[in-house]
Amino acid sequence: MKESFKVCFCCVRSFKVKSSEPPEEIKNLFHDYSQDDRMSADEMLRFVIQVQGETHADINYVKDIFHRLKHHGVFHPRGIHLEGFYRYLLSDFNSPLPVTSEVWQDMNQPLSHYFLYTGHNSYLTGNQLNSNSSIEPIVKALRKGVRVIELDLWPNSSGKEAEVRHGGTLTSCEDLQKCLNAVKENAFQVSAYPVVLTLEDHLTPNLQKKVAKMVSKTFGGSLFQCTDEYTECFPSPESLKNKILISTKPPKEYLQTQVSQGSTTDESIKAKKIADAEEQVQEEDEESVAIEYRDLISIHAGNRKGGLKNCLNGDPNRVIRLSMSEQWLETLAKTRGSDLVKFTQRNLLRIFPKTTRFDSSNYDPLVGWIHGAQMVAFNMQSHGRYLWMMQGMFKANGGCGYVKKPDVLLSNGPGGEIFDPCSQKLPIKTTLKVKIYTGEGWNMDFPLDHFDRYSPPDFYAKARVGIAGVPLDTASYRTEIDTDEWFPIWDKEFEFPLRVPELAILCITVKDYDSNTQNDFAGQTCLPLSEVRPGIRAVRLHDRAGEVYKHVRLLMRFVLEPR
């Protein structure tokens, strides 16, 4: 069978179509674990335990595999042939991640012990300057497992109602009640674990009172209201199942923040302005306005008092959420990495994109994660490598939107030393071996001339391991180019010595090589190494938006030494 590509009205290029066939190593493995070119259930069980590392497997597990292979038409009652074995290796039930979406991590620790799937300006559909505001991005984010939703609240044109919009820009506004309803209706569609609603409010006390009533009425019994027992330690995700938490600055601290961000540098003038503002709150009847709004807040957002020098001091009697830009984080990470880790052992740290990211692009989330930042806020409407890494991280723990931080970020060393992610002395804990055999499915998910107008594609794969901010572990390799092949055979192995494997994310990108133009994107995936199953696995690829392709996948092998 041949494929033909029309070059011009009188010239056609033809290429022999090759089918997907097992690489040589796979053939050898089949022969090692089979007899007379047929693999029995007992022989498959031996392969699953010894090569795939699935020590829990029993004969019923293998019978289930054989049963699924019946749908491929490659099953025989006395066992499977090579083709059936190859179909098993490339099947969805041979995924590198656990097939069942079970939450397996301990969910009874304080919120500060977890990374949370966090959105930024969750209501925007596009860029930060003139895109539309809508409830659709909120709904989409929640249904993908995002657990932290951000709304910016401003007075409307009449000043009598609060609305959702990105202040100081040309973005449109959205009705606050619609946004609250969207959160209520979609909060627990894919995960029962708590949703945090961060309110960046720019409201008068009267509007804060109105918002408090709206929030209370909308969420009712699902609204978690904090008690004194949680002032020194956050509650656990398990205890907060099906609850919605409000996080914002209490009215008094909000006023202090507004004044401190003003243009004056005279501290005495600032102090007088704060006092005047607080007096204004009292005049507005604090009993009915400020306190009512304050009572909604279960995660108090604190001020960055003292600037870069003192913002991480914390309060031994109270836990807070601190927000800082990616630029602040990068500056502090260079000189005070251990202080960041210490602060995030009790408190919550939220990182947000710098204001110049008008295109809604994102930053490297690994910098925040290795320093313990729980809320690395992302523009979910964007695309790109950093968002893929975010999506990959939160495939872990059953996709529930909460991933427990590793012990290295939560407990100090025997001498009381705190983890320094940028240390040059971190010992190697394990070596990850990644082998990329082959890939298939592009001919079914893409048009014939999608990659090259006049020939089949020239695929290569790039493997990159990102270790949450540990420079010594970050490495990138790529395969050779397999020319004019819909079913490329690479047979390439890479090794990654790892110091902090608990925070490693394996990033795979496949592209079609073009000598004269930019290489064409052909799929990507990011996998949390903490959950990758050893052995030979079928790795499904995703498009730029993170949606999984129906057929495109890679055949890869993962080995951790020592396991």
N, C-alpha and C positions, 0 to 999 in steps of 0.2 A: 504493500500500500504506500502511496506517495502523497505528499502535500505539495500544492502548487501555489506560487506567489507570482502575480503578474507584475512585471517590471515596467513594461510599456505595451503599446497595442500589438507589438509583434514579438515580444520576448517574455518568456515565462521560465521561472526558476523552479525546479522540482527537487524535493528532498524526501528521502525514504523515511517513513514514519516508524519510529521504534516504539515498542511497547514498554511498559514499566516491568522490569525484571529484577530479581533479587541481586544485590551486590555479591561478590565472591565470598566475603566473610559470612554473610547470612546463609549462603548455600552450604558452607562448611559447617556452620553451627547446626543446621538442620540434619546433616549427615551424622554429626557427632551424637545427636540425641534421638536418632531414629534407626529403624532397621528395615531393610528392603524397601527403601524410599517411602516409608509411611511411619508417621509418628503417632504412637498410641497415647491413650490418656495418661498412663503411668509415666511414659517418657516425656510428655508435655509437662507433667507435674514436676519432674526432675529439672527440666529447663526453667520453669517458672521460679522454682526455689533457688537454684544455683546461679542462674544468669540474671534473672529479673529481681532477685533479692526479696521475693514475696514469701517470706518464711511462714506466714500465716496460712498459706494456701493449702487446700486439701483436694481430694479427688472430686468433690462436688464443685469446687471452684473451677477446675479444668472442664468438667462436664458442662458448666455454664458457658465457658468459652466455645466449646464445640457446638453447643446449641445455637449460639449467636452466629457461628460461621455457616450454619445451614442456609441463612438468608443470602449468603454470597455464592451458594452453589458449589462450594469447594469442600464439602464435608463428606466423609465416608464412615460408615458405622465402625470400621476397624481402625480408624485413625485419619489423619490428614496428610495430604501430599505437600510437597514444597510450596505449591501455589497457595494452598490453604494456610500454611504456616506464615507465608509472607503477607497474606491478607490480614491475618491476626495481628502481626506486628504493626501494620499500618492502620489498624482500626481505631475507632473512637474509644473503645473500652481498653485500649492500651495507652492511655494518656500518661504524660509525665507527671501530672498532678493527680491527686486522689479523685476517683471517678464520682464518688458521692460528695455532696456539699454539706459536710458535717462540721460543726464548730467543735474543735478538739482542744483548743487552748483553755487554760484556767481563766474564767471570766469573773472571778470573785475578788480581784484586786482593785485598788483605786483607779479611777479614770486616768490618772497621770501615768499609769503603767502601760498604756496602750497608745499605738498610733491610730488616729482616726481619719477616715476617708473624708477629706475636707474640700468644700467648694469656696470659690471667691466670686463675689458679685453674682450670685446664683441666678439672678433674674435676667441677665443680659443674654441676648441671642447671638451677638457678634462682637465687634470691637468696643473699646471703652469710650469712644468719642461720640458716635452718632448712630449706634445700632438700636434696635427695638428692645424694650423691656417686655417680658412675657412670663406667664406661669409655665410655659412649655419646658424651658431649661430646668426648672425646679422639679417638675414631674419626671423628666428624663433622668436627672441626676439621682433622685431617690430610688428610681427603679433599677438603677445600676449599682445600688448599694452605698451611695454617698450618705454619710451620717451627719455632716455639718453643713447647714445651709445659711448663707449670709444675705440679709436684706438691709439696704440703706434706706432709712426713713427720713423724709423731709416734709415740711409743710407744703400743701398745695398752693395754687396761685391765690386763693382767697385767704389762706392762713387758717382756715377753720377745720381742715381735715389733714390727716397724714397720708402720704402716698409713697410708693417705692420708686426710686430713680437714682441714677448716678449723678450726684450734684455737681454743678459747674461744668456740665457737658451738654451736648445736643441729643443725648439719648432720650427716648420717650419714657413716659411714666407708666406704671401699672398700679392697679387698684390693690391696696393692702389686704383687704378682706379676701380677694381672689387668691392672693399669695398664701395667706394663712390657711384657706380651704385646701389649696393644693398640697400643702405640707400635711395637713390632717388626713387627707384621703390617700396619700401615697407613702406616708412615713414608714409603714411597716409591711409593705407589699413583699419585699424580698428579705428583710431582716427584722427580727423582733428587738434588736438592741437599740438603745436610745438614740434619738435624733437631737442634736444641739442646734438651736436657732440663734445665731448671732445677729444682734440688732445694732447696726451702726447708726444711732439716732441723732438727729439734728433738730430736735423738737422742743417746743415750749412746754412748761409744766402742764398747761391745760391739755395739750395734745398728747403728752405722756399719759395723762389720766385716761383719755379716750382709747389710746392704744392698749393700756392695761385692761380695760373692760373688754375690748375686742378679743384680745388674746385669751383671757379667762373664759369668755363665752364660747369661743371657737374650740379650744382644746379641752375644756372641762376637766374630767377626772384623769385624762392622760397627761396633764400638765404637772410636772414635778416641782414642788416648792420646797426649798432647802430649809432644814432645821439647824439648830445650833450644833448638833452632833457632827455636822459635816463642815464646820468652819476650819478645822485643822487637817482634814483629810477628805478627799473626794469620795463619794459612794462608788460602788462597782458597777460595771455594765450589766452584770447579772441581776443586781437588785433594781436596776432601772429599766428592765425590759418593758417595751411598749409605752415608754414615757418620753415626753418632749421637755427639754431643758432650755430655758432662756438664758442667754449670756450677753451681757452688755455692761456698761459702766453705770453704777448707781448715780442718780441725779447730781449729787454733790460733787462726785469725782468727775462727772462729765463736764460740769462747769469749770472745774479746775483745769481740765485738759484743754477746753476751748480757750481759756485765758493764757495758759502756758504756751499754746501754739500761736499766740498773737505776735505782733511785730515788735513790741517793746522788750527791751533787755533789762530794764530797771526792776529788780526784785521787789522793791517796796511798792512800786506802782502795781505790779502783778498781784501782790498780796492784798492790796486795797481793792482791786477789781474782783478778786475771789470773794473777799468779805462782802462786797456789795452784791455780788451775784447770789451768795448764800442768803443774804437778807431778803433778796427778791423772792427766793423760793419760799421763805417763811411767810412773806406777805401773800403769796399765792395759796396759802393754807396747806402747809406741808403734810398735815394729817390726812388730807383727802387726795393730794396729788403725789408728792414725792414718795411717801411711804407706800402708797398703793402700787406705784410703779416698781419701787425697790423690792417689794415682796414677791414680785414675779421672778426675780433674778436668782437662779440657782448656781450659776457660775459667774462670779464677779470678775469683770475685766478691770485690771488695775492700770494706773498711770505709769509711764516710763520715767519715774522720778529720778532726778540726778543724772540724766543723760546716760551715755555709754558707760560712764565710770561706775555708777551705782545702781543701774536698773535691775541687776541680778541679785541684789542683796536679799530680797524676799522678806517675809514676815513669819517668824516661828509660830505665831498664834493663828495664822490664817492663810489658807491657800487661795491663789488667784489664777486668772488667765492673763498673761501678758502678750501683747501683740507687737511685732516689729517687722520692718520691711526686710526683703532679701538682702539689701545693702547693709543694714545694721547687722544682720546675722553673719554675713561674710566678714565684716570688720571684727566682730567679737570672736568669731571662730579662729581668726589668725593669732589672737593673743590670749583669749580667755575660754578656750575650748572646754576645759575641765569645769569651769564655773557654769557654763551652759548646761553641761551634763548634770551637775549638782542641782541647779535650779529646777530642772525638769524631772527630778526624782520625786518631788512633791507637787510642784505647780505645773500648770499647763502653759505651753508656749505655742503661739500661733504666728506663722510666718506668712506674709502676703507679698504679692508681686510689686515691684517698684512702679511708681506712677507713670513712668515713661513707656511702659508696655502697652501702648495705645492699641496695638493689634491683638490684644488678649493672648499674647504668647506666654510661655511659662519659663521657669527657672529650674535649676538642678535640684530635685527634691532630696537627693542624697546628703547634701550639706546639712539640711535640717535634721534628717533622720538620725545621722550618726551622733548628733549632739542631743538627741532625745526629744526634739521638737515633735509634739503630738499632732498638732494641726498645721500641716503644710498645705496652705490654701492654694488651690489651682483654678484656673479658668477652664472649666470643663467643656466649653463650647469650642475650644481650640483643638489643634492636632499637633503632632510632632513627638520627637523622641522622649522628651521629659514626661509628657502625658502618658505615653506608652509605659514608661517605668512606673508611674503612679498606678495605672491600671493593673500592671503586673504585681506590684506589691500587695494590692488588696484582692488578688485572687486567693491569697492565703486565708487560713482559718475559715474555710467554707464560704468565703466571699461575704461575710457578715458585716464588713465595714470597720471592724476592730481587729488589729493585729498586736499581740502582746510584744512589748519591747524585750529584747534579750537581757539576760541577767547582767551582762557587762555594763549596761546603761543604768541598772537599778541598784546594784550593790557595789560597795567599795572594796578595794583590795585588802589583804590581811593587815597591812600597815596603815589603812585608812585612805590610801591613795585612790583618787578618782580617775576613771578611764579617760585617757587622752586619745581621741581618734586620729590625731595627726602625728602621733609618736612614731619615730623611726625604729623603735625597738620591739614592736609587737611580734611575738613568735608565730611561726606558721603552724596552724592547727590541722590543716588537711590540704590535700591536693585534689582538685577537681579535674577529671579527664573528660573531655567532650569530643565525641567523634560524630561528624556529619557524613552520613553515607550517601543519601540521595533525596530526591523530592519528587512530588507528582501533584497533579490536579490543576495546573495552570491552563492546560488545554481545555478544561471543562469550565473553568470560572472566568476565562478571558477570551475575547475574540481572537481569531487566528492571527490578525495583523496588529494586535495591541502593542506588542513590544518592538517588533521589527516589521516594516512593510514588505520586505523582500526575502525574509528568511525566518526560521524558528528562532527563539530567543537564545541569548548567551548568558546563562545564569551564573552568578557567584553568590556565596553566602558569607556574611560577616558576623562573627561571634564576638560579643563584647560582654564582659562581666563587670558590673559596677558594684563595688562594695561601698556601702553607705558612707562615703566621704573618706575612706581610708586610702590615701594615694598609693601606698605600696601594693595594694591588691588590684587596682584598676588596670585592665589590659584589654587589648583589642587585636583580633586576628581575622583573616579572611581566607576563603578557599581560593583555589584556582578557578578560572573561567571555563565552564564547559560549553563549547561552541555549538550553536545550532541544535539545541536539544530541549525538547519539552520535558524530558525525564533525565535531568542531569545526574551524573554519578561523580561525586567528589572524593569520597573515601579519605577524609582528612581529619586528623586528630589534633586537638589542642590541649595544653595543660595549663592550669591556673593554680599556683600556690596561694592559699587563702589564710589570712590572719583572723578575719571576723566573718566566717561563713554564715553565721546566723543572720547577717544583714545583707548577704549577697543577692543580687538580682542578675540573672542570666538574660542578656538581651540578644536576640537573633534578628537580623535583617537580611532579606534576599533582594537582589537587584539584577536587572538585565543590563549587561555592559554595552555601552555605546561609545565608540571611539571619537565621534565628532560632536555628540551632544551630551547632555546630562543623563546619567544612568537612570533607567526607569525603575520605579518602586515596584516590587513584586511580592511584598508581604513582610510581616514582622510579628514578633511576639516577645514578651518579657515574662520570665518565670521566677518566682521567689524560690531561691535555692533551698530554703529550709523545708520546702514541701516537695521538691523534685524527687520522684521515685527512681532508684538506680535501675540500670538495665537498658535494653533497647526499646525505644519509645517512639510513638507517632506524635509529632509536635505540630499541631494545627496552627496555621498562620492567620493573621488578622490584617484588615485594611488600615488605611491611615487613621480612620476614626475609631479604630479599636473593635470593629465588628468582625466576627470570625468568618473566614471564607468557608464555603460549603465543602470544597474538595481539596484545596491546596494544603499540603502538609509535608513535613520533612521526616525522614527516618534518622534518628540520632541515638547515640549510646552515652549514658552518664555513669561515671564511676567516681566514687569518693574514696580516697585512700588516706588514712584509715576511714572506714565507714563510720 
